[in-house]
């Protein structure tokens, strides 16, 4: 092969290595931020250089698994990858395009876990947001202004539990089934559900000022 081929290949490897380094750095920062925010503001944070689970946490009320932040990001990336595969399959004619939501038969979601994701997490997220921003108190007024009590650890715990239930469902159910015409309606209903799930995960991470990843 000509020299230009090797130069192009070497440059591609360099870009790939740089991208991986950027991802690792971003993942590390996001995970540390998640773990710090998972502890209530009035509790002492314990840090440890050990690699065992629970190395970073609080005395009580926090998420006690040091892998929880990366686990949430991983599950968001899984959903992003799912949509990338679906859009590619649509382009290649494997699946028909996603219909509008008013044409979706959500009664085809027959798995209990699907309704659990919807009612326990997607529909509860607005209530969680209000509760987390106000904590157990209303806005406290002071002479120099107002203060809004935030309990972002509740958001962290919500996202971890959400991701665990999502992971269990996603590992058990094949969302993109074989491209058979009579199963398209089921695939589309599941995709709309997971689109809502993905949006809630994104909104939750945004509350923590964490930028999610689009690839596993």
N, C-alpha and C positions, 0 to 999 in steps of 0.2 A: 504493500500500500504506500501511497505517496506520503511525504513528510507532513503535508497539510492535514492528512487524516489523523496522524498521531498527535499533532498539535491541537486539533479540534477535540480529540478524545481526551487529552490531558486537561484541556480547559473545561470540558464538561465535568470531569472528575473533580476539578478544583471548585467549580460552582456547586456541585453536589455536596462536597465536604463542607463548604461554607454554609450552605442551606441547613445541613444537619447540625452544625455548630450553633447557628442562629436558633433553630428549633429547641435544642437542648437548653440553651441559655434562657429562652423565653419560657420553656416548660418549668425550669428550675425556679425562676422568679415568680411565675404564676402559682406554683405549688407552695412556695414559702409564704406568699401573700395570703393564699387560701388558709393555710394552717394558722397563721397569726390571727386572721379575722374569725376563725372558727372558735376562738376562746372569748368568753364574755369579757367586756371591758373592765369589769371590776374584779377579775380573777388573775392570779399570777400565772404567767406563761413559763413553762419549763422547756428548756432547750437541751438537746443532747446530741453528741456527735456519733452516737451509735446508729446503726442502720436498722434496728428492729422497729416493728410497728409501734406507734405510740410514743416515738421519740420526741415528738413535739406536741404539746397539748397544754391544757390548763388543769388546775386542781379539780374543777368540776364544771359541768355544763358545756364542755366543748366537744369537738369531734376528736376522738382519741386514736385515730388511725392516721399515721403520717403519710400514707399513700392515698388518702381520700381525695385530695385536690387533683392529683394526676389522674385518678380514676374518673372523676367528673369530666375532665378535659378529654380523656380517652373516649368516653361514651358519646360525647358531642361529636368528636371526629368520626366515630363509627357512623353516625347518622348522616354526616356530611358526605362521607364516602358512599353510603347507600344511595343518596340522591345523585351523586356523580355517575354511578353505575346505571341508575334508572334513566337519566337524561341521555347517556350514551346509547343505551338500548333503544330509546325512543328514536334517536337520530338514525340508528341502524335498522329501524323498522321491526325490532323485536317486540316491543310493546307499543300500544297506541298512546298518544299524548294523554296527560292527566285531564279528565273532564272538569268542568266547573263544579264547585262544592254542592250546588243545588241539585246536581244530578247523581250524587253519591248516596248509596244505600248503606247507611251506617249500621243498620240492623244485621248486616253480614259480619260484623265484628262479634263473633260468637265466643271468643276466648275471654274468660273472666279477667285475665291479666290486662287485657286491652282496656276494659272499662275501669279497672283499678288505676291505670295510668291516667285516664281521663278525669275521673271524679276525685281521686285522692291527690293528684298533683296539678294537672293542667287547670282545672276549675278552682282549685284552692290557692293557686299562686297569688292572685290579687289580694286575698285576705291575708296571706302570709306577709306580703309587702307592707300592707297597712300596719299589721301587728309589729313587724320588725322595726319600722320607722318610728313607731310610737312606744315600743316596748310595752310595759304595763302601765304607763302613765301618759297623760296627754301632754301637749306642748307646755313646757314650763316657762312662764314669763318672768323676766328679770328687768331690772331698771335699765340695763344697757342693751336690751333686746330680748330675743326669744331663743330658746335652745330646744332642738328636737332630739329626743333620746333615740338612739339607734341600737338595735340588737342584731347586728349582721351575722352573729354566730347562728341565729335561727335560720338564716338563709343558707348558710354552709351546711347545716344539718339536713335541711330540706333537700338540697342538691345531692348530698351523699345518698340519702335514702331513695330519692328519685332515681339516681343512677344505678343503684343496686337492683331495684325492681325492673328498670329498663333493661339492664344487662341480662337478667334472668329471662325476661321475655324474648329479647332479641336473640339470645343463644339457643332458645328452644323453638322459636317460630321462624320459618323461612318466609321473609316478607316478599321478596321477589320470587314467586313460584315459577314453575314451568310456564312459558308463554302460551297458554291454552285459552282460547276465547272465552269459555264459560267461567274462567277464574279471574278475568281482568277486573271485574267489579270488586272482588275481595282484595286484590292487590291495591287498587286505587283507594279503597276505604282505609286500608292499613297505612298507606302512604300519607293520606291526609291526617290521620291520627299522629303519625310520627313527625309530620311537619309541625304540628302544634307542640309536640313534645320538644322538638329541637328548638323552637322559638322560646319556650319557657326556660330551657337550659341556658340559652343565649341571654335572655333577660336577667336571669339570676346571676350569671357570671358578670354581666354588665353592672349590676348593683355593687359588685365587689371590685369593679374596675379591672376585671380580668378579661383579656382578649382570648377567645377560644381558638382552637386549631381546626382547620378544614380537612386535614388528612391524618390518618392513623400513622 
